[in-house]
Amino acid sequence: MKKLKWFLLAAIFGCTATVENVPDSSEKILPEPDYKLTSDQTHNKFSRSIEPILKINSGEIVEISTEEATDGQLEMSSDTSDLMSLSFDPIHPLTGPIHINDAQPGDVIAVTLHKIEIGTWGWTAILPGFGFLADEFTEPYLRTWELNGKNRVTFSDGISIPLKPFPGVLGVAPDTDSLLSTIPPRANGGNMDDPNIVEGTTVYLPVFVEGARFSIGDAHAAQGLGEVCGTAIEAPMKFLVEINLLKGSSIQEPQYENDDVYAVTAFATTLDEAAKKATRYMIEHLTKNYGLSRNDAYMLCSLAGDLKIAEVVDVPHMLVTMSIDKKVIGND
């Protein structure tokens, strides 16, 4: 759904519209946080049984600090030997959950990432048994990165990587008392690892339980589509988010938009199934919000829809997105 239509719905149902970011070349006017959460206010499972640490109203602003993916087990001075002693019990510390008042199953919450602040350092690793080519890369390998104040990191002579921070994990509680692993993405969001969900993006999440119970973490300073070795530049981070409750709309899996594109996401155990689901979700989006027939929506997906692999390593699920440029579908 186009952002204006979302926020017209928000206005109708008493929600606060999101403050837009201006281009980086201009000074950003950021909202002041109503609440602040620290990086020790965490959990690392998805379940409706995990009690919220904060309750907010629709439209309120929260500053959220997150720890890097090992929850402090690695540090800037760590080396490859430290990988072999990692405990996976605290992996993926997520700050939250946040209860959004009046959110009910079938609703949608819109999470706008107003500001993302990178921490001072990060790490990237090859972990035995993990990654797209795990059977070929069997030895542990670790690199750490100084990030403080930088917008690029030097990978090697003549190779540098721009920093484009984003949350690897953001999602709501699923409708189960079971404590689900945060490793695979699901319909509730979770470990989507989509590097396009950057500052200025609004993510739409379906609500499955009362209060939604939103959490965020596993922040990445840089990552390519696919995250093929299994890790990005994993780093502590701080997010300034606005959460709006949208009544009267429903989606099956997360969707997102920024100034340039509107995108749908789909998880599945195979890329083929995930790609088909993403195509269906975009067809549904276009028919509901642009008055197109299914035939025309399907055709537009073929002419202007971009299917992309977000990640292939978070077994048993993979994530595929389809986006359409707003120069095609408009931005009104």
Secondary structure, 3 states (H helix, E strand, C coil): CCHHHHHHHHHHCCCCCCCCCCCCCCCCCCCCCCEEECCCCEECEECCCCCCCEEECCCEEEEEEECCCCCCCCCCCCCHHHHCCCCCCCCCCEEEEEEECCCCCCCEEEEEEEEEEECCEEEEEECCCCCCCCCCCCCCEEEEEECCCCCEEEEECCEEEECCCEEEEEECCCCCCCCEECCCEECCEEECCCCCCCCCCEEEEECCCCCCCEEEEEEECCCCCECCCCCCCECCEEEEEEEEEECCCCCCCCEEECCCEEEEEEEECCHHHHHHHHHHHHHHHHHHHHCCCHHHHHHHHHHHEEEEEEECCCCCCEEEEEEEEHHHHCCC
